[in-house]
Amino acid sequence: MYQFRKTAIALAVTQFALLAGGTAAAQSAGQPTASNVVVVTGQRAALNSAQAIKRDADEIVDSIVADDIGKLPDRSITEVLQRVVGVTIDRTMSKGDPEHYSVEGSGVTIRGLSYTRSELNGRDSFSANGGRSLNFEDVPPELMAGVDIYKNPSAEQIEGAIGGLVNLRTALPFDFKGRKLAVSLQDTYSELKKGKRQPSGSFMFSDRWKTGFGEVGALVDLAYSESGTRTDAFQVEPYYQRSDVVAGQNVWVPKGSQYRTLNFDRKREGLYGALQWKKDATLSSSLTYFKSKYRMAWDEQAIFSAASPYNIGVANGTYAPNGRLLTGTLTDTADGGIDFGADTRAANRKSATTDIAWHLTWRPSSAWQFDTDLQRVRATSNNFDSTVATAVKLPYENVDVSGSVPKLTFDDYQRAYLANPANYYWAFTQEHFDDSHAGEWAWKTDAKFTFDHPILRDVRFGVRLTKRDATTVNSNPSYHWAAITQPWQGELNKNLAYLGDPRFSNQIQLHQFDNFFNNNTPVPAVVFPNTALATGYPSSYATLHGYYNILCDQVSKQNGTPNTCQTWAPATFATDPAGTNDQNERTGALYTQLRFGFDDLKYPIDGNIGLRYVQTLMKARGYTVFTPNVTQPAPGTTVVGPAIPDIAAFSTGQDSSNHYHNVLPSLNLRMKASDKLQFRFGAAMGISRPDFNQLQSYTTLSETVDQTLNTATNTLTVNSVGLTGKGDGNPQLKPIQSRQVDLTAEWYFAPAGSFTFAVFNKELKDIIINQSYGYAVRGANGTPYTFTVTGPVNGARGHARGVEMAYQQYFDKLPGWLSGFGVQANYTYVDSKQDLYHPVNSAYCSSTSNGADNLALNLNGCDTNGTTFGNLPLQGLSRQSYNLALLYDKGPLSARLAYSWRSKNLQAVNVNGTNGTDGTDTNPASPTVGSRNIAWALPTWADSYGQLDGSVFYNFTENLSLGVEAQNLTNAKYRQLMQQSIGMMTRAVFVSGRRYTASLRYSF
């Protein structure tokens, strides 16, 4: 590895010296086969270029090309991608946190699958997020010349893209005929957030020169962007089945409804530089540097029900035929009011990705071409998330959950009650840290031999080696929730740290919720902790938790008992192996690919056939911990039943290794029925390696013994012995594999006019789910024992199959100004299924555990009445999606109205807000039927969602343009659903408002 790094540095220094002497380079590897000349004549020319890329590519690919320098058609890469047929984006900040909306979008799925790869100029690119791909929202779109989405692999492409491959392309100096300069300035206004300005800008300069050493090119590109948004939301708590609310009737009642607001600010910076040198047609080289930085900060004020669901009463209730509450007044006399939490949450994340790449092309003859490529990628990310909460007992709540948006009404008494700090007490804190670092060295060399043959075009072969490291450190516990004062803390004897008590006065705010829900629904002001208490960790936390100790000491003195209350301790960070995931991966790949063509047939056929062999070596550094809580029988005791394993406690570092190889054939064919009509067929095998956060090597083991001792006879009866465990990851995971087939028909009837149709089928195996596997341990006397450990396993097979249709056209034959109109439309249908290798079939959930060991809970979901769901689809997959855009390009005017829609999709199971451990056991065969301690977790869905965006640009001169862009013109509401036995119930409705951006561009 040391030699490898020295070689990389030497090559980079050599390249810089050559360039300083007057040299420059050719386009890097991984570009589509279409012309790389950047077209800067607007939206229509961009569509022409994108269509040419699709038509002429060897594989099935869709592209989006920048309208102008630094001008992709949307404000973020994720929003750009959603315009492509078969591509959808998530609208929450993360898969495991559906309670927080993302205005610019987040995760990307292609053809219903999240197993995607990301590249920058045909090379690996990723974020330090525990996964394998980029956070596309982190990347400045202003630096991009285009985006290509490959949907079926070929042998020469890097493995890992089952769903699809997203390749981000930047410009190079030789893409321009000569000197080029482009400057853009933007300012954005958010209708809901209002407030400060949100400036953005970009600057690009490129030039090329002829010297005695060859032709030289240099390019520098800078981008800066700020964005501030606000999201308001109404929420409804999960419904509980009740038989004590309406006489003689089972009804379903939530424990409350609530509201929240989140202010989000982000800064995105980008720096890109490129040097090129071309001696002549035989030798060329390039060196590129790319760096993106992303800083995000948000704060939230949320009020939420923390009531006991079985103590909720309903006055004046109305109910639907299925028994669910529609309208009514909620009360809780047993607890002296409905318990509500009021939290202030502050989070910030900083991330960066740096990519340095060197490329050399040598053509020793007209038949041979050799390319070599060396790349270094480094990525970092760190995050701090802090919550501080007060709590209040609301006397009653008037709810109307009969419609698509919950309606809460408050009288003057309630408003005054919520505005009075004396009614609140300090409730809890929660902190989280994570810090991630990832890096990769990658080297590849490719060779191409071009045949002088009527059928054989060329043969390509190559080798690629990588070394990748990924380390993530989480706080332990990851999200450390700690009570300050709570009614259930018996040691406090129902004493709480009320804000009206001078001993517990601290920084608070009366939040007014101005302009809430875009002025559609006014809600009362609520007393929240100041944001400074959340950001002031750990000293602010220590002060707040000191209130608990004051009250605990007070109760102890009153009772005359010793003070045994514990002092708050923060979560550990970087000192506990349970919070560290340390991975190392090496890969080696060989490939060969033959391109051919039968041009003399009535319907010419061309294509490629290839084979890629890849070997992967993984190493994970971690710990295995076993702490026994049983003792061996005393000498002389008669033991009846199974022997109690004698395993000494241990906590040992354990390096886990994994080695696998894959052979990946591929075939791509194209038949040209005419100059305008062509058909494609693709068949391939692909893999998607497990994310690094799924490979963590940290396992906790436990031993439980159910035993009875007869002291009279000194006989110990062992009824059962349980050896179980939990794996935070599984370093023995294999990649998900697919066999995939694609068939397309493509009709190109104009430079920017086409109709395409695609059918695809992806058969998947070794899908990663949480289930049980065996873990071997030797006892004190060498006896082997197997613990049943729950964690990620390759435990399912499935499929994703469907159709894609896309159409675009400008109506040139219309008279006059009408000839500038055009339209783009696409539609995708995906059907999916997942079958477990070892199905978990049960009509009822009976476990009290909400952890990974509860398989029915995590795989099938469990309702609050103890029944299960099952038959859940792949997460993130919408059965239907479409895009529709109305375009106009005529003279100096260019405009677009674009609508993007996707049907509902499963977000997650067992996530915050829709899970708990107070479900009712309704299993008639259960010995604990009627108990209220069953773990439950509802499948959470994103409802169908569509958004209309638009833009208008006017070119005052060939060099100067002014425009306005608008997002979410119809003020669309994003609705979240929770699946229950009585149907899909509204969980939350989010509103983010419209956004407007003024843009000025100048280039020459």
N, C-alpha and C positions, 0 to 999 in steps of 0.2 A: 504494500500500500504506500510506503514511503517513496519507493521508486516511481510509483504511479503519479504521486503528487508532484515530484520533481519534474517528471516529464511534462505534466500539464502546465506547470509554471514556465518551463523552458519554452514550450510551444507558444504560450501567450506572450512572453517577452519577445520572441522572434517575430511574431505577428506584428506587435506594436512597432518594432524597429523597422520592419518592412514598410508599414503604413506611414511612419514618420518620414521615411525617405521618399514617399510619393507612390504608394501602392493602394489597391482596394479590391473588393471581393464580389463573388456571384451570389445569387439567391441561395439561401440555406436549404438543407434537405427537408423533406416532409411537406413541400408545397404542392398544391394541386397542379395538374398538368396543363391547365389553361394559362394564358398569358398573365405574367405578373405585373404588367404595366398598370400603375394606379390610374384609374379614370376619375376625373374630378369634375365631371359635367352633370352632376346631380343624381337625383333619385332614379330616374329612368335608366341612365347609363349604368348605375350600380346593379339594377335588376338584369340588364343585359349581361354584365360580367358574371353575376352569380349563376345565371342560366347557362352560360357557356361552360362554366366549371362543372356543373352537374351533367351537362350533355356529353362532355369530352372525357370525363373521369373514367378510370378503369373500374372503380367500385361504385356502389350506390352512395351518393353524397349529396347533401343539401348545403348551400352556402348563403351567407349574407355578406355583402361587400359594402364598405363605407361609401356614403354618398359623396363625401369630400374628405379632405385630410382631417382625421380625428373626429369624423362625424358618422358614427353608427346611428341607426334610426331610433335608438332608445337611450335612456339615461343610465342604464346599467347593463352588464353582460347578461345577467339572468333575464332581464326583460327583453333583450335582443333574442335570446334563445327561444323564448316562448312563441315567437312568430313562426318558427320552423315546424312543418308538419311532423307529427309524432313526438314533439317535445313539449313537456309541461313543467311548470315550476311550482314549488311550495310557497306558501304565503305566511309561514310562521318562522320564528327566529331559529328554531332547531326542532328536530324530529321528536325529541323527548320533552319539549316544552311548548305544547300547543296553545298555552294561555297568552302568548305574546306574538303579536302580528308583525310581519315584516313588510314594509311598504314597497321596497324594491325587489322583493322575492328572495328566496334562498335556494334550497336544494333543487337539482335538475334531474328529471327522469326522461329517458328516451324509450319510446315504445313501451311505456309502463314499467320500466326497470330502472332502478337507481344504480345499477352496476356499470358506471360510466368511467371512462378515462379522460383526463385533461392533458393537453399538450400546448406548448408554446413553440411555434414554428417547427412542428414535427418532432419535438423532444418532450420528454417527461416534464411535467410541472405540477406542483402540489403546494398545499398549505400545511402548516404544522397543527393539524386539528385531530390527530389520531386516525385519520382516514388516509386515502390514497390520491385524492384529487384536489383541485383548487376549490376554495370558496370563491365562486365566480363573482360574488358581490364585492370582494376585496380588490378586484382588478379594474384599473381605470379603462373604460371603453375608449377614451380619447386617444389611447396609444395604439389602437387596433386598426389594421387595414381591412380585416375581414375575419369571419368565423366560418369554419367548415365542420359539418357534422357527418361523420362516416357511420353508416348503419350496418355494414357487413365487413368483416375483416379480410385482409389479404395477408399473405405470408410475410411480406416485407414490413408490415406495420407492427408496432410494438404490441405485445399481447396484453390482455387485461380489460378489453372493452366488450362485454357481452351485450349491454344495452346499446352502447354506441360510444364513439370517440369524438370529443370536442377539441378541435385544433384552433387555437387563437393565432392569428397571423399579424405580424407587424411589417411595416414597410422597410425596404432597404434602399440605400442610395441609388443603386442602378435601376430601381423601379421608375425613376424619373429621368427625363431626357437631359436635364441640366440642373441648374440651381432652382431650389424650391423653398419657399417660406410660407408658413401658414400660422395664423394667430386667431384664437377664438376667446371670447369673453361671454360669460353667462351669469345671470342672477335669477334665483328661484324664490318664489313666494308660495307658502303653504297656507291654504285657506283656513285650516283648522288651527294650526300652530301659531300663525302670524309671527310677530316678533322680529328678530334680527335678520339681516340680509344673509343670503346663502350664495356667496360668489363661487364661480368656477372659471377655469381658464386653461388654455393649452398653448404651447409654442413648439413649432417644428421647423428645423432648418436642415436642408440637405443640399449637397453640391458634389460635383465630380470633376476630376481634372485628368488630363493626359500628361504623362511625364515620361522621362526616359526609362523608367522602370516598369512602365505599364500604366493602366488606368486606375485612378484612385477615387474612392467615394467616401464621404463621411456624412453621418446623419445624427442629429440629436433631437430628442422629443421629450417635452416636459408636460406634465398634467397635474392640476390641482382642482379638487372639488370638495365643496361642503354641501351637506344636506341636513335639513332639520325638519322633522315630521312629528306629528302627534297622532295618537290613536286613542279613541274612546271606546269603551265596551260595556255592554250589559251582559250579565251572566245569570244562569239559573243553576242551582245546586241539583245534584242527582235526586231522583224521586225514590221514595221508600214506600213499600206496600204496607198499608195500615188497616187494621180491622177495628180500631177503637176511636175513629174519628167520626164516621157516619154509622149509626146503628144498623146492624144487619147487612153491612156492605163493605167490601174490600175496596179501598181507594188508594191512589198513589199521590203522595204529597212530598214536595221538596222541603228542605229545611231552611230555605230562604232564596232570595234573589238579590243581586248586588251590582255594583258598577265600579269602574276603574278608569284611569287615564294614564297614558305613558308618553313622555317626551323623549324623543330620540334625536341625537346629533351624531353625525359622522364626518370624518375628514378622510379623503382618499388622495394619495399622492403617487405619482408615477414618474420614473426616469428611465429613458431608453436611449441607448446609443449604439450605433453600428458603424463599422469600418469595413470597406471592401477594397479588394485589389484584384486586378485581372491582368496578368502578363500578356496573354494572347488567348487564342481559342483553346489552348492546351492546359493552362494552369490558372487557377483562381482561388481566392481564399476570402474568408469573412470572419470577423470577430464581433460579437454582440454582447451587450450588457443590458439587463432588464431588472428593474427594482420597483416593486409596488409596496406601499405602506398604507395601512388601514387603521384608523383610530375611531372607536365607537364609544359613546357614553349615553346611557339612558337612565332616567329616574321615573318611578311609578308611584302613584298613590292609589291604593285599592282598598275598598271595604268589602268584607266577605263574611259569609255566615260560618260560625264555628259552633253552632248549636247542636244539642243532642236531638237527632231526628225523631226519636220516639217520644219526645216531650212536646213536640210542636202540636198545637191545637189550631183549628180552623173555624173562623166565624163567617157566616154568610157565604159559604163555599158553593161554587158550581163546578160540575165535573163533566168530563167527556164520557161517551158511551164505554170507553175502555177503562174508566175509573180515574183517569189522571185529573188533577186539579187544574181548573181553568182560571177562576178568579176567587178571591177570598182575602180575609185578614188573618195573618199568621200571628200566633201568640205562644208564649212559653211561661206559664205560671209556675211550673215546678222549679224552674231555675231563676225566677225573678226577672225574666225578660229573655229575649232572644240574643244569644251571645254572638257578637260580631267582632271580627278583628279589623284593624285599620292600620295597614302597613305602608311604610315608605321603603322603597327598594331602589338601590343605585347599583349600576353595573358599568364596567368599562372593559374594553378589550383592545389590545394593540397587537397587530400582526404584520408580518413583512415576509416577502418572498424575493430572493435575489437569484438571478440566473445569469451565468456567464457561459458562453458557448463559442467554440472555435471550429470552423469548417474549412476543409480543403478539398478541391476537386482537381483531378489530374486526368487528362485525356492523352495518353501516349500515342494513340492512333485513332483512326476514324471508327474502329470497331470496339475499342476498350475505353472504359471510363471507371475511375476509382474515386470513391468519396470516403473521407474519414472525418469523424466528428467527435469532439471532446466537450463535455459539459459538466459544470458544477452548479448544483442547486442547493440553496440554504433557505430554510424557512423557520420563523419563530412566531410564537403566539403566547400571550399571557392575559389572564382574565381575573378580575376581582368582582365579586357579586355579594352585596350586603343588604340585609333586610332588618329593619327595626319596626316593631309594631306596638301600638296601643290596642285596647279593646274596650267595648262598650256593650251594655245590656239594653237593647232597644225594646221598649215596652210592647210594640206591635208593628207589623209591616203589612201594608196593603199591596197585593200583587195581582197582576193580570198577565198570565202567561198563555193566553188563548191564541195570540197571533205569532207572527214570525219574529217580532221584536218584543221582549218583555217590557211591560209598563209598570212603573212603580209610582204610586201617588203618596204624597206626604202632606199632612196638615200642619198648621202653625206650631202645635205642641211638639210634633216630631222634629221639625226643623230647629226649634229652640233647644230641644233636648240634645240633638246631635252637635249643635254649635257650642255647647257648654263643656269646657275642659274638665270640670269637676265630675262629670259622669264617666270619665275614661280612667283606665289604669294601664300601667306598663305591662305588656304581655309576653313578648318573646323577641329573640334575635336569631339571625341565621347568616353564617358567612361561608363563602366558597372561594378557593383559589385554584388556579391551574396554570402551569407553565410548560410549554411544549417547544421542543427543538427537533428539527428534522433536516437531514442533509443527504445528498446523493452525488456520487461520481458516476458518470456514464461515458462509455467509449464504444463507438461502433465504427466498423469499416464495411463498405459495400462495394461490390464490383459488378459491372454490367458489360456483357459482351453482346454487340449488335450483329445479327446475322445478315448476310446478303442472300436472302432465301425468300421464296414466294409465300411461305407459310410461317416460318419461325421469325419472330421479330427480334427478341432479345432474351437472354437468360440473365437473371440477377441472383447473386448469392452474397451472404454477409454474416458477420458475427457481431454480437453486442454483449458487453459485460457491464454490470452495475454493482455498486456497493452502496447500500442505503442504511442509514441509522435514524431511529425515531425514539425520542424519550419524552414522556409526558409525566409530570408530577402533579398530582391532585392533593388537595387538603384531605385529611382523614379525621372524621367522616367527610365525604365529598361535600355535602351540604349539611352543615352542622347546625341543626335546629336546637335551641336551648330556651326553656321557659324562664321568664323573669318572675312573674307572679301569675298563677292560674287558679281558678276555683277548685280544681281537683287536687291541688297540692295539700295533702292532709296535714303536713307539718306546719303549715301557715294558719291552720284553723280558720279558713275562709277570709283571712286578712289579705287585702290586695293593695298594691302600691298605686293608690289613686292620685291623679295629677293635682287634685285640689289640696292634697297634703303638702305643706311647705317642705317636708323632708324629701319629697320626690319630684319637686319642680325641676324641669329641664327644658331643653329646646323643643318647642312644638310649633305647629302652624295650623291655622284654620284655612283649609283649602276650599276655594269657592266653586271649582268646576265651571268656570266661565265658558260660554259658548259650547256647552257639552253636547255631544252628538250633533254638531253643527247647528246648534240652537233649536233642535227638534224637541228635546226633552230636558227641562230643567230638573236638577237634582240638588238635594241639600248639601251645604258645606259640612265638612267632617274634620275633626281634629286629628292630625297626623304628626308623627315625629318629624322634626326638621331633617332635611337631607344630610346636614352636617353630622348627625348622629350615625347615619349609615356609612358615610365616608370617613368618619373619625375613628374607625376600628384600629387598634383594639382598646384604646383608652376609653372611648365612649361606651363600649360594651361593658368594660369592667365597672364603670360608674353605674350603669343601669342594673347590672346583676348584683351590685352592692345593695340595692334596695331589697332584694330577696333576703340577704343576710341580716339587714336591719330588722325586718319583720320576723324572721326566724328567731333571732336573738330575743326579740320582744316576747314572742310566744313562749320561748323556753323559760324566760324569767317569770312570766305569769304563771306557768305551770310548775315552776320549781324543778325543771328537768334539765339535764345537760344539753347543750347546743351541739347537735350532731349534723347540722346542715352542711352541705358541701359548697365549696367556693367554685365559682365558674372558672373553667379552663378553656382556652381557645382550641380550635382544631389544630392538629399538628400539620406541618407543611415541610416537606423535604427531609423529615427526620424519621419517617415511618415507611418501611418497605411496602406496606399495603397501598400507599398512595403513589407508587412509582411503577411505571411501565417502560421498560428498557428493551428495545428491539434492535436487532441487526439482521439485515437481509442481503444476500448476494444472489445475483442471477447471471446466467449465461445462456445465450440464445444463438442458434444457427438457423439459417433459412436458405432456401433456394426457391426461385420463382421463374417460370417460363411464360413469356408473352407470345402470343401467336395470333394469326389472322388468316381467314380463308376469304380473300377478296374476290375470287373468281366465281363464287357461288351466286345463284340468283338473288339470294338474300345473304349478303356477306356476314360472316361471324368472326368476331375477335374476342380475346379474353386473356385470362392468365390462370395458371394452375400452380400451386405452390405447397410447400411444407415447411412448417416452423417447429423447431425443437427447442424447448426451453427447460432449464433446470433451475430449481429454486432451493436455496439453503437458508433456513431461518434459525436464529438463535435468540432466545428470550431469557433475560436474567430476572429472577424473581425469588419468591419464598413460599415454603409450605409450612403451615403452622398447625400444630395439634396440641390442644390443652385438654387432657382428660378430666372429667368431673365425676368419675366413679372411683371407688376403691376396691381392691381385690379382697375376697373373703378372708377373714381371719383364720389362722391355722386351727385345724380341728373342726371347722365348719363343714357340714355336709351340704354339697351343692347338687341341686336337682335342676335339670334343664341344660340349655346350651352353656358352654364355658364362656366366661367373661374374658375377652381378649386382654392380654397384658401388653399394653403399648405405652412406652414411656413418653412423657411430654417432650416435644421438640419444636424448634423454630429454626429452620435451616435455609440458607440460600440454596437455590436450585436453578441451575442453568438447563433449560429445555431446548432441544434441537429438533428440527424437522427438515426433512429432505424429500422433495418430490420432483417429478419431471412430467412434462406433457408434450405430446405430439399433436400438432394442430394443422391439419390439412385445410386447404381452401381452394375454391374454384369460382371464378367469375366469368360469365359469358355475356356477350352482347350481340344481338342480331339486328342488322339494319334493314328494315323492310322498305325504307325509302330514305331520301335525304332528310325527311322530317320525322319519320316514325321509327322507333327502335324499341327493342325488348331486351330485358336483362334477366339473367338467372344467376343466383349466388348460393353457394352451399359452403359451410365452414363449421369448424369446431372452435370454440373459444373458452377462455377461463376468466375468472375475476377473483383475484386473491383476497383473502380476508383482510378487513381493516386492521390496523395495528392495535386499536383499542379492543379488538376481539381476541387478540393473541397474548394478552397479559398473562404472565406466569405467576399468579398469586392464588394460592388455594388454602382455605381454612377447613380443617377436619374436626369432626366432633363424634363423641361416642355417648350413646344413651342406653341405659339398662333399666328395664322394668323388672323389679325384683321384690320379693316378699320374704321377710325373715321371721321364722318361728323360733322365738327365744326359748320356748320350753324344750324344744328338741334340738336347738342350734342347727336348724335346717334352713338353708337359703334356697328359695325357689326362684329360678331365673325364668321369667315369662318370655322375655324377648330381649335381643341385643340389636341396636341400630348403629351402623357405621355410615355416617353421611358426611357431606361436605358441600362447599360452595366454591366454584371457580370464578374469579373475576374475569377470566378469559380462558382460552384453551390454546396453548402454543402448538398443539398437534392438529389444528384445523387444516383441511385441504382447501384448495380453491373451489368455488362454484364453477360447474362446467355446463356448457351448452352445446347443443347441436342445432344449427339454425339454417333455415332455407328462406330465400327471398326471390320473388318474381315481380318484375315491374314492366309496365308499358308506358312509353314516354313519347309524346307528340309535341314537337317543337315547330309551331306554325309561324313564328315571328321572332325577331331578336329578343323581345321581352314577352313573348307569348307562348304558353305551353299548357298542356294538360298531362298530368302524370298519375298513374295508378300503381299501387304496390300492395302485394300480399306477403306477409311474413309469418314465420312460425319459429319460435325459440323453445326447444325442449331443454329444461333445466334439471340438473341433479346436484346433490350435495349442497342444497340451500342451507344456510346457517340459521339455526334456531336455538333457543335455550331448552335443553333437555338433559337427561342423566347419562353419565358414563362412568366406567369403573376406574378407580385409582388405587394402585397397589402399594401397600405399606407392610414392612416386616415388624413383627412384635419383638419383645425383649428376648425371647428364646429363638428367634429366627423364623417363627411361623408366619407365613404370608397371609395377609388379610386384604380384602377389597372393600374400599369405601365407595358408596354410591354418591358421586359428586354431580351437582347440577351446575351447568354452565353452557357456553356455546358449543354446539356440535354440528357436524354436517348431517342434518336429520330430516331432510325433506326433498322431494322432487316436485316439479311443477312445469307449467308452460305459460308463455305469453304469446298470443297469436292474434292477428288482426289485419286490418286494411288501412291504407293511407291514400287519400286523393288530394291533389293540389292543382290549382288553376290560376293563371295570371294572364292578363291581356291589356293592352292599350287600344282604345277604339279610334284608330287613326283615320278611319273612313267617315267619321262623323264630320259635319261641316264646321269650319271656323274654330272658334275657341273650344267647342265641344270635343274636338279631336284630342285634347289634352287629358281627357278622363281615362282612367284605367281601374282595374280591379284585381285584387289578389284574394284567393280563398283556399282554404285547405280543411280537411276533415280527417280525423283518426278514430278508429274503433279498435279497442284492445280487449280481448277476453283472457282471463288468467285463472289459474287453479294451482293450489298447493296441497300436496298430499304428504303427510308425515310418514317416515319409515316405520315409526312405532306410534300409531295414533293414540291420543289421549281422549277416550270416549267416556263421557259421563254426563248425565242429565243434570246433576247437581254438583255444586262445589261444597266441599266439606272441610277444607283446611282453614285453620286460623292464621296461617302464615301468609304474609304478602310479599315474601321474598322469591328468589329465583327457584327455590325448591317446589313451589306451588305451580306445577306444570299446567294444570287446567286453567289457572288464573292468567298466566302469561301467554299461553298459546291460544286459548279459546275465549277468554274473558268471562267474568262472572258478574251477575246482576246483584243488586242489593237484597234480593229475596233468595239468594243462594242458587239460582238456576244459571246454567251456562249457555253460551251462544254457539261457538264452533262455526265451521264452514266460512271462515274469514278469508278475504282475498289477500293478494300480495299488498303490502303497505305502499302507499304513494301512487297506486295505479288508478287512473280514471278510465272508466270504460269508454267514454267519448270525450273528444275535445275538438275545437275548431277555431279558426281565425278567419276574419273577414276584414278586408281593407279597401277603402275607396281612395284612389290615387288621382292626383292632378299634376301634370307637368306640361307647361306650355309657355314658351318665352321665358321671362324672368321669374315666373311664379311656379312654386313647387309646394304641394300640400298633400296631407295624408290624414285619413281618419281610420284608425285600426282598432278592431274589437277582438279580444281574445277570451275564450270561454273553455272551461273544463267541467266535467260532471263530478259528482261527489267521489271522494276517495278516502280510504282508511288511513288515518294519520298514525295511530299508535294504540297499544293496549297497556294498561297499568301505568298511567302517567299522573302527575300531580293534578289535583282538583277533581279527578273522576275515579278515585280509588279510596279504599279505607278498610277497616277491620271491624265494622259494626253491622255487617250484613246479617239477615235473619236466616237461620237454618230451617228450610221448609221441606227438607227431604224426609218423607214419611218413614223411611227405613233407618233414619239416623237415630242413635241413642240420645243425641242432644237436640232433637227437633224442637224448635221454638226458641233456642238460644240466640243471642244477638252478638256473636263474636266471629262470624264467618268473614274471611277476607273476600273482598270484591274489587273488581276493576272493570270499568266499562270501555268497550271499544270507542275511540274518539274519531269522528269523521269530519272532514272538511266538506261542507255542502257545495253544490255546484256554484261556480263563481265566474262572472264575466266582467271585463273592464274595458272601457272605451278611452283611447288616447288619441291625440291629434297633434299636428304640427303644420305650420305655414311659414315658408321662407320666400323672401323676395330678393332677387339679385339686382342691386342698383347698377353695378357694373360687372364685368367679367371677374373682378377680383373681390368685390365687396357684397356681402349679403347680410340681411337682417331677418330674424325669424322669431316665432313664438311657438313653444311646445307646451302641451297640456297633458296631464295624467289624470285618469279617473274622472273624466268629464261628467259622468252621470252620478257621481258621488255614490258608487256602488258600496253595498254593505257585504262584508265577509261573514258568513254564518258558519258556526261550528255546531256539530251534532254529537249527541251521546246515545249510543245504542242501548236500549233497555227492552225488557220483555214486552212492554206495551208499545214499542215502536221506536222510531228515531225522534228523540226529543231535542229541543233547542238547548245547547249548552252555553253558547255565547254569540253575540253579534258585535262585530267590530266596524268602526267607521274611521277613516283616515282623511277624508276630505279631498278636494281637488288641489292640484299643484300646477303652477304656471312658471315657465322659464323663458326669459328673454335672452336672445342669443345674437351676438355680432361676430361675423367671421370675415377675415381678410387673408388673401393668399396671392402670391405671384411667383 
